[in-house]
Structures are given as C-alpha cells and as structure tokens.
C-alpha cells in the first residue's frame, strides 16, 4: 500500500494499531491516537508516540520516545513526519 492509497482510506481506520493511531491523529483525535500508541509495546509504537508528543509540544517526552524507537529526533514538519511514519508502516 502506498502513502496515497493509505491517505485515500482516511474515512475508516486501518487494522494495524500504529496506523490506527496515525489515522485518529489525522482526524484531530490526539487523545485516541495517544492511547493507541501507548498500548503498542514496540519501536513502531514508540515512534508514533514520539511524533504525538512532538505534536503536543512536549519535546522532552518526545525525545524519550524517539530514543525508545531508535529514531532521531524529527526536525521536519509534523506533516512530513506523519507521512514518513505512515510510509514506513505501509512497507
């Protein structure tokens, strides 16, 4: 599935929890996205979690989650990071 195909499905949540978290975030439901990301106990969940805390403006907490994810702290736009995470999950 490509990023464009995923974005076209934004009318219904996907099955993979990490993608569900991004889906809810794209629909303005940060709390639901955070809850889902918090329940994913792997590096994928940590990466989404980091992005969500970065979006929230809690950069210290985001840095912790980036370390757990094994990802560098993002410096691109939030939309750019959202797209990068979604593309990585769709591969």
C-alpha positions in Angstrom: 0.0 0.0 0.0 1.3 3.4 -0.9 1.0 6.6 1.2 -1.5 7.9 -1.3 -3.6 4.7 -1.0 -3.5 5.0 2.8 -4.5 8.7 2.7 -7.4 7.7 0.5 -8.7 5.4 3.2 -9.0 8.1 5.9 -12.7 7.5 6.0 -12.2 4.3 8.1 -9.4 3.3 10.5 -6.9 0.6 9.4 -6.2 -2.6 11.2 -2.6 -2.1 12.3 -2.7 -0.2 15.7 0.2 2.1 14.8 -1.7 3.1 11.6 -4.9 3.5 13.6 -3.1 5.9 15.8 -2.0 8.0 12.8 -5.5 7.8 11.4 -7.0 9.2 14.6 -4.4 11.9 14.7 -5.2 12.9 11.1 -8.9 13.2 12.3 -8.0 15.5 15.1 -8.4 12.9 17.8 -5.0 13.2 19.5 -6.1 11.6 22.8 -7.4 8.4 21.0 -4.2 8.4 18.9 -2.1 8.7 22.0 -4.0 5.9 23.8 -3.4 3.5 20.9 0.3 4.4 20.6 0.7 4.0 24.3 -0.7 0.4 24.0 1.9 -0.6 21.4 4.9 -2.1 23.1 7.5 -2.0 20.3 9.6 0.5 18.4 6.8 1.3 16.0 4.5 2.4 18.8 7.4 4.3 20.4 7.9 6.2 17.1 4.2 7.2 16.8 4.2 8.1 20.5 7.3 10.3 19.9 5.6 12.1 17.0 2.4 12.6 19.0 4.3 14.2 21.9 6.3 16.3 19.5 2.9 17.5 18.0 1.7 18.2 21.5 4.8 20.3 22.1 6.2 18.1 24.9 9.7 17.9 23.3 11.4 16.3 26.3 8.9 13.4 26.4 9.1 13.2 22.6 12.9 12.8 22.8 12.5 9.9 25.3 10.1 8.1 22.9 12.4 8.8 19.9 15.2 7.1 21.8 13.0 4.1 22.6 12.0 4.0 18.9 15.6 4.1 17.7 14.8 7.1 15.7 16.5 10.5 15.5 14.5 13.4 16.9 12.5 14.7 14.0 13.2 18.2 12.6 10.9 18.2 9.6 7.3 19.4 9.6 4.8 17.5 11.6 3.0 16.5 8.3 6.3 15.4 6.9 7.0 13.2 9.9 3.4 11.8 9.8 4.0 10.9 6.2 7.4 9.3 6.9 6.0 7.1 9.7 2.9 6.1 7.6 5.2 5.2 4.6 7.4 3.1 6.9 4.5 1.3 8.4 2.9 0.6 5.0 6.1 -1.2 3.7 
